[in-house]
Amino acid sequence: MLKEKLSNYEIILASQSPRRIKFFNELDIKFRSIKLDFDESYPNNLSAEQITDFIANKKASYYSELLNKNTIVITSDTIVWLNGKAIGKPKNNKNAKEILLTLSGKTHKVITSFCIKTLESKKIINETTEVTFKHLTEKEIDFYISNNKVLDKAGAYGIQDWIGYIGIININGTYNNVMGLPTHLLYKELMNL
């Protein structure tokens, strides 16, 4: 449906995330994926969805040189939010373990914002999902980190990975949002273009 609806547009996904690329393919969107080096810093006074909105918007502005009248650029950002602090991607495996130990036995928020930008308009949408981990053992965390790619994921985990199978005991919100894109909202916005 989206391929027909968007047939007059060039869709650019400003991300190399394998999960976001998979979502776009499964939504039947004809697109190309690009990634440029980008500074994901944000002002210290921002919190929660303000951070992801800011970064998604900043990315869209960064890629605006690619726009022409038939181009749509889509950017996004995801963070984990716990105890008033943003948790992004881990710096290394040691940091990933620290993050997972912090999330263990607690409920955190996963916040994703995406921006749809054309020459004439820009819209930023965000979604929040609450995720609860059981108490994870160090052995479980070490096993997960040793057998999975954790450095490209906010919060050092993928809900679709082994740790999600054995460790997540509750989710309040959309599953795909935790994977990095609230696909139901993206679909709705693109169908309304």
VENCOR-V374171 format. One record per residue. N is the residue number from 1. SS is DSSP state (H for helix, E for strand, L for the rest). D_FIRST is the distance of its C-alpha to the first C-alpha in whole Angstrom. Layout:
BEGIN
n: (N,N)
ss: (SS,SS)
d_first: (D_FIRST,D_FIRST)
END
This chain:
BEGIN
n: (1,2,3,4,5,6,7,8,9,10,11,12,13,14,15,16,17,18,19,20,21,22,23,24,25,26,27,28,29,30,31,32,33,34,35,36,37,38,39,40,41,42,43,44,45,46,47,48,49,50,51,52,53,54,55,56,57,58,59,60,61,62,63,64,65,66,67,68,69,70,71,72,73,74,75,76,77,78,79,80,81,82,83,84,85,86,87,88,89,90,91,92,93,94,95,96,97,98,99,100,101,102,103,104,105,106,107,108,109,110,111,112,113,114,115,116,117,118,119,120,121,122,123,124,125,126,127,128,129,130,131,132,133,134,135,136,137,138,139,140,141,142,143,144,145,146,147,148,149,150,151,152,153,154,155,156,157,158,159,160,161,162,163,164,165,166,167,168,169,170,171,172,173,174,175,176,177,178,179,180,181,182,183,184,185,186,187,188,189,190,191,192,193)
ss: (L,H,H,H,H,L,L,L,L,E,E,E,E,L,L,L,L,H,H,H,H,H,H,H,H,H,L,L,L,L,E,E,E,L,L,L,L,L,L,L,L,L,L,L,L,L,L,L,H,H,H,H,H,H,H,H,H,H,H,H,H,H,L,H,H,H,L,L,L,L,E,E,E,E,E,E,E,E,E,E,E,E,L,L,E,E,E,L,E,L,L,L,H,H,H,H,H,H,H,H,H,H,H,L,L,L,E,E,E,E,E,E,E,E,E,E,E,L,L,L,L,E,E,E,E,E,E,E,E,E,E,E,E,L,L,L,L,H,H,H,H,H,H,H,H,H,H,L,L,L,L,L,L,E,L,L,L,L,L,L,L,H,H,H,H,H,H,E,E,E,E,E,L,L,H,H,H,H,L,L,L,L,H,H,H,H,H,H,H,H,H,L,L)
d_first: (0,4,6,5,6,9,10,13,14,16,15,18,18,22,22,24,23,22,21,18,17,17,14,12,12,11,8,7,8,11,14,18,20,23,26,29,32,32,35,33,36,36,39,41,41,37,36,33,30,32,32,28,28,30,29,26,27,29,27,25,28,29,26,26,28,25,23,23,22,18,18,17,19,18,21,22,25,27,30,32,34,38,41,40,39,36,36,34,34,37,39,41,41,44,42,39,42,43,40,39,43,42,39,40,41,39,36,35,32,29,27,24,23,21,21,18,20,20,23,23,22,22,21,22,21,23,23,26,27,30,31,35,36,39,42,42,45,46,45,42,41,43,41,38,38,40,37,34,33,34,34,31,30,31,33,34,32,28,28,26,29,33,34,31,32,36,36,33,35,32,29,28,25,22,22,20,21,24,23,22,19,18,14,14,15,13,10,12,13,10,9,12,13)
END
